[in-house]
Amino acid sequence: MAPGKIGQTYTFSCENVDKNKLIWEVKAPGADPYTKTNVSSVSITPVTSGAISVTVTNTDGCPEDNHASGSVIIMPSIVIDPTNPVNPGITINARVWNEGATNDGSGTITKAAAAETARVPYEGGYTVELWDDHSMLGRWQREGHVMEIPGTGTVAGKIYYLRLYVDGELEDVAKVMVY
């Protein structure tokens, strides 16, 4: 079992076995459970938070069926959503979200139901950087869902990038178009 992220591909595989003897049972967030046969691996790209659960059975019958299983817990993604476009030199506004999450009413963030693509305001701390094509223009520490950062130095007709870090890990990159 390992933590994972929405949109990242996870591959489960078996080596040194006859793929024609394998039965894969897969449960993934945002998809109906399914079975695959005659393949040596399965790949899953989750679209929402939840648990990927995979069981593989080798039916060669020697001496009896062999089973293996694994899982990946997909956490809600933290994403940044800037208002576009912006004017040169003007404050850049953005919102930070827990995507693939829901709020149970008590303030607790949990995974969303598979059919939902819910967004809950992110209220923790983070670092955001503003980049052009070649260099960082600034770095700011922020907390909470709504963010404002200075657009000082931005030029009309260019695309800039907001890079969002949580606990030192790059979580998301979003384009900011300046016109």
C-alpha positions, 0 to 999 in steps of 0.5 A: 500500500502506498500514497498516490495522486490523481492523474498519475499512472500506476502499473501493477505487473507480474514477471516470470509467469504465463500471462495467459494464466493470470486473472486481474481484479481491479477496483479504482476510484472513478471507475467500475470494478473490472477483470482483465485476463491474458495480460502481464500487467495493468495500468490505472490512472485515477481521476478522483481520490480513493483507493486503487485495489488490485488482486492478481491470481495465477491459475496455473494450479501448481500446487494451487492458485496463487494470489497477490494483491496491492493497493494505492490510496489516492489522496485529494490533489491540491491544485491552483486555479488562477484568474485569467487573463490578467493585465501587466503588473497587476495583482494575480488572484488565484484559488487553491483547492483540494480537488477530488475531495469533499467536506463532511460538514464538520470541517474534515476533508475526505475523498469524494464519491467516485462520480464527483469531481468536487473541490473543497477550499484548501486552507493549509499553508503553501509556497507559490512561485511565479515563473516566466519561461526561464526564471523565477520572478518571486516566491511567497509563503501563503495560507488559505484558499484565496491568494493574491501575489504581485504581478510586478514585472509581468509583461503583456503578451507573455505566459507565466506559470504559478508553481504550487508547493505543499510541504516542499513537494510540487503539487501543481503548475498553472498558466497565467496569461498576461494581456 
